Protein backbone atom coordinates (compact mmCIF):
# COMPACT_ATOMS: atom_id res chain seq x y z
CA UNK A 1 0.00 0.00 0.00
CA UNK A 2 2.73 2.48 0.91
CA UNK A 3 4.50 1.77 -2.37
CA UNK A 4 1.43 3.10 -4.21
CA UNK A 5 1.37 6.35 -2.26
CA UNK A 6 4.93 7.43 -3.04
CA UNK A 7 4.62 7.60 -6.86
CA UNK A 8 1.32 9.48 -6.61
CA UNK A 9 2.78 11.94 -4.12
CA UNK A 10 5.93 12.42 -6.18
CA UNK A 11 3.93 13.22 -9.32
CA UNK A 12 1.75 15.68 -7.40
CA UNK A 13 4.75 17.46 -5.86
CA UNK A 14 6.52 17.54 -9.22
CA UNK A 15 3.48 19.14 -10.86
CA UNK A 16 3.30 21.77 -8.11
CA UNK A 17 7.00 22.52 -8.58
CA UNK A 18 7.13 22.51 -12.36
CA UNK A 19 4.20 24.82 -13.07
CA UNK A 20 5.76 27.99 -11.60
CA UNK A 21 9.26 26.93 -12.64
CA UNK A 22 8.26 26.51 -16.28
CA UNK A 23 6.48 29.85 -16.32
CA UNK A 24 9.42 31.62 -14.76
CA UNK A 25 11.94 30.07 -17.15
CA UNK A 26 9.77 30.82 -20.18
CA UNK A 27 9.42 34.42 -19.04
CA UNK A 28 12.97 35.14 -17.86
CA UNK A 29 15.18 32.36 -19.26
CA UNK A 30 17.43 30.39 -16.94
CA UNK A 31 17.83 33.48 -14.76
CA UNK A 32 14.19 32.90 -13.83
CA UNK A 33 15.23 29.95 -11.66
CA UNK A 34 16.69 32.41 -9.17
CA UNK A 35 13.27 34.04 -8.86
CA UNK A 36 11.45 30.91 -7.75
CA UNK A 37 9.83 31.09 -4.35
CA UNK A 38 10.30 28.91 -1.31
CA UNK A 39 7.13 26.94 -2.05
CA UNK A 40 8.50 25.81 -5.42
CA UNK A 41 11.84 24.75 -3.96
CA UNK A 42 10.02 22.98 -1.12
CA UNK A 43 7.90 21.12 -3.67
CA UNK A 44 11.06 20.03 -5.51
CA UNK A 45 12.47 18.75 -2.21
CA UNK A 46 9.24 16.94 -1.37
CA UNK A 47 9.32 15.36 -4.83
CA UNK A 48 12.86 14.13 -4.26
CA UNK A 49 11.91 12.64 -0.88
CA UNK A 50 8.76 10.99 -2.24
CA UNK A 51 10.68 9.51 -5.17
CA UNK A 52 13.38 8.25 -2.82
CA UNK A 53 10.65 6.68 -0.68
CA UNK A 54 9.23 5.01 -3.76
CA UNK A 55 12.63 3.58 -4.67
CA UNK A 56 13.13 2.38 -1.09
CA UNK A 57 9.85 0.46 -1.17
CA UNK A 58 10.87 -1.29 -4.40
CA UNK A 59 13.69 -3.14 -2.69
CA UNK A 60 16.46 -1.59 -4.76
N, C-alpha and C positions, 0 to 999 in steps of 0.2 A: 504494500500500500504506500509506504513512504517513498518508494522508488518512482511512483507515478506522480507524486506531488512535486518533486524537484524539477523535472523537465517543464511542467506547466508553470511553476513559479519562475524559472529562469527565462522562459519566453515572455512572460508578463513583464518582468523587470527589464529585459532587453528592449521591449517595445517602449516602455516608459522612458528609457534612457536614449534610445535612438531618435525618437520624434524631435525633441528639442535640439539634439546634436546635429541631425541632418539639416534642419532649418537654419541653424547658426552657421554651419559650414557652407551651405548654399548661398547664404547672404553675405558672409564675410571671408570666405575661403578658409584655409587651415588656421588662420589667426582667430577664427570664430571659436575654436576649441578653448581658447583662454577665457572666453566670455561665458562659458557654461556655468550654471549655478550649482550650488551644493546638492540640490535634489537630484540633478542629472548624474553627478559623480557618485552619489550614494546609490542610485539605481544601478550604475555600472558595477559597483562593488557588490551589491546584493545579487546581481546576475552572476558574478564570478563565484560567489559563495554557493548559490543554488546549483550552479553547474558542477562545482566541485563536490557538492553533496550527492548529486546525481551519479557522478563517476564513482564515488565511494560506495554507493549502494549497488553498483554493477559488479563489484568484486574484482576490480582492476588492480 
